Amino acid sequence: MTEEMDTIIGGKLFRWKSETFVMGVINVTPDSFSGDGINFNIDLAVEKALEFEKLGCHILDIGGESTRPSITYRNTSNTSAELEEQRVIPVIKAISEVVSIPISVDTYKASVAEKAIQSGASLVNDVWGFTKDPKMASLVAELKVPAVLMHNQHHTVYADMLIDIVNRLDELKSNAMKMGVCESNIILDPGIGFGKTALQNIELFRSLEILQKLNSPILIGSSRKSMIGKVLDLPPDQRIEGTAATVVISILKGADIVRVHDVKEIIRVVKMTDAIARK
């Protein structure tokens, strides 16, 4: 990617390939798969955001609906837009008043994204890549904000998994650009843990470099995922080391952003890996 493909998020310049950027997760849910949901506690969310910023986190990702596979695979949302807004909007407002780093809203609902951006968010993280809400692409284009488009599907069947994922991400990117989203505002995510078995996730990690042909910044969200749990036979809150291993591999294979829960530990892993892997 050239300098022209660098992205401004919330007034901050993200120069891709210069370093690995860390996105810290703040789940405002009662049922987060990772066990870190803070359940509408605004004060706790603000405290966590300030801590993440102090540790060196580059982006905060705030979500109000669990995206665990048992929920995500269903065609209908388990959380109404109204409830999602009640969870995330007050938190985004409160956090935006005290931090200087960009805030991302983790949602695939246009109405939630619009209110989140009005409240201080500057990035949309859509786990369905603009395919669940027909209004999302035009909203992002109109507001001129960056967005993460993730690969996702309701099953784990592929003709050729790697090729299928690359082609689908390329399609999602093309569709977004046709709707007026600037190419430099598009970040792609292969969707670790979404529409993929544990073995398929491992296979994807082995070949992550294939995503570089898409010529867009790549986000990897492997933190505490069930793939790690199955390999290590550990619950979500004991998967830091496994997450760290996937982060190192992601960086070595070209990832630009890593989305993590354990910010303190992973930032140290990222800094050390960057010192070796990046010029």
N, C-alpha and C positions, 0 to 999 in steps of 0.2 A: 504493500500500500504506500502511496505517495503522501507528501504533506497535505495535498489537497483533500485527502481522505480522512485527515484528522477531524475529530469531533469536538464541538463545544457542548458541554452538558452543564446546565446551571451556571453559566458564565465561566466555567473552568475548561481549559484546553486539555484534551486528552490526546496526546501524541502517541499513536499506536506504534508498538514495537520498541519504544524507548524504555519501557518498564512494564511490569505486570501490575494491573490495577486490581484492587481488592474491593469487592462489594460485600458489605456486611448485612446480614439478614436480621430484620426485626419483624417477627410474626405477631400480629395483633389478633390472634385466634385462640380459641379454647382447645383446638384439636389438631395442632401442628404435628406432622408425622415425626419431626425431629425432637419433640418434647420441649421446645423452647418457647411455645406460645405464651404471651404475657396477658392475654385475656382482658383487653380493654383498659389496662392500667397505664394511663397516660404518663404519670410521674415516672414509672418504671421504664417506659419506652424512652422518655427524654433522657433519663439517667444512662440507659444503654447507648443511646445515640451519642451522647457526649463522651462516653468512654471509648466508643469505636473511633470517633474523630480524633481523640487524644492519642490513640494507639497508631494512627496513621491510615485509617480506612479512607478510601477515595470516594465511595458512593454508599448510601444507605438504601436498602431495598425493603420497603414496607408493604406487607400483604395482609389482607383481611379475610382470605378464604383458603382453607387447606387445599393443597394440590396433590395430596397423596393419591396413588394410582386407583385405589378403590373408589375414590370420588371422581377423579379426573376422567376415568374411562367411561363414566356415564354421560349420556348426551345432555342431560339437564344439570344445571348448577345446583349445588346443595345449599348455596347461600344466595339470598336475594340481593339485588343491587342496593336496596335500601339498607339492609343489615350490613353489607360490606362497607357502605359509606359511613354508617354510624361507627364502625370500628376504626376505619383508617383516616378519615378526614380530620377529626380532632387531633389525632396523633401527628399527622403530617403538619398541621398548623402549628402545633406546639413545638415540634422538633425544628421546623424551618425558622423559628424565631431565635434559636439558640446555637445552631450549627452553621458553618459556612460551606460545608461540602454538599454536593448535589444529592437530592432525594429521588429515588425511583419508586413508582407505585407498581406493585405486582398485581395486575388485574387484566382480564380479557374483556371487561365490560366498559364500553365507551363512556357511559354516564359517570361511572366511578373515576375513570381516568380524567375526564374533563374537570370534575370537582377537585380531584387531587392536584391537578396542575394549577388550578385557580388558588389552591390552598398552600402552594409552595413546592410541589413536586416538579421535576424538570426532565424526567425520563419515564417512559412507559415500558414495563416488562410484561409482555403478553405471551403466556405459555401456549397459546393456540395460534400465534403468528398472524393475527388479524382475521382468522377464519371463523371465529365464533360469533362475533358481533360485526355486522356489515358496516356499522358507522365508525369503527375504530380507525381504519386507515385514513379516511377523510378527515377525522378529528386531528390525528397526529400531523397530517399534512398541513391542515389549516393553522394549527398552533405552532408548527415548525419546531417540534421537540423531537429528540432522538427516541428510538424505540428498539427493544430487543425482540426479535422474532424467533420463536423456538419451534423446533420440530416436535410434533406430537401426533399421536393417533390412538384410536380406541382398541388396537390389537397389536400383536407382535409378529405379524406375518410380512415377509419381504421377499421379493424376487432376488435381489442382491442388496443386502442391507446398506452397505457403505454407499453404493451408487444411488440407491433409492433416497437416502438421507440427503446426500449432496444435491440431487436433482430437486427434491422437495424444497430444500432451503433456497435454492436458486429461484424456484418458482415463487416462493413467498416473497423474496426480495424483489423480483420483477413485478409482481402484483402490487406491492407497496409503492414502487416507483411509478407505476402506471396511474396510481391514485394521487400522485403528487408528492410523495415522501422523497426528500432529497437523499441520494445514495449515501452521502457522508453521515446521515442521521440513522443509518441502519446497522444494527449489531445483530449477529446471528448466533444461535445457541442450538447445538445438536440434540439437546433434550436428554441428558443422561437420566435414566430411570423412568422415562416416559415412553410408553409404547415399545419397550425393550425388556427382554429378560436379563437376568444377571449376566449370563454368558454373552449375550449380545452387547451389553454395556462394556464388558471387558474387551470384546473384539473391537468395539468402536474406539476405546482408548488406545489400542495397539496401532490404530491407523488415523488418529486425529489430524495428522498433517495433511490429509486429503482435503480438509476444509479450507486450506489456504488458497485453493484454486477459486474460491468464491469471491476473493478480493474484498472481504469485509472483515471488520474486527470480530473476533470470536470470543464468546462468553462460555465458560464451563461451570456448571452447577452440580458438582459431585458431592458436596458436603453432607456427611452423615447418611448417604443414600443406602438403600437396602442391599445393593451390590456389595458394599463394604461390610455390612452386617453379616451377609451370607458367607463371605470369605473368612472373616475373623470370628464369626459366631459371637458377636457383641451387640448390645443394645445401642440406640442412636447416640446417647450421651457418652459412649466410650469408643467412639469411632474417629477420634482426632488423628491418631497416627495413620489410620487407613486413608482418611481425607488428605492428610499431608502427602502421602505417596501419590495419590491421584493428581494433586495440585502440581507436584514436581513434574510428573509426566506431561500434564497439560501444557506447562510452560515450555518444556523441551520440544513439544510438538506444535508450538505456535500460538497458544491461547493468549488473549490480550486481557481478559478479565476473569477472575475467579470469584464465584459467589459462595460465601462461607458463613457458617454460624460461629465458629471458634476463631474470632478475629485476632486476638492476641497471639496465639500460637501460629496461625497460618501466615500472618504478616512476617513473622520471623523466617518462616520457611520460604516465603516469596522473596524476601530480601537476599537470602543466601543463594537461592537458586538463580535469581537475576544476576547476582555478582559473578556467577560462573558462566551462565548461559547467554547473557546479553552483552554486547560490546559497549 
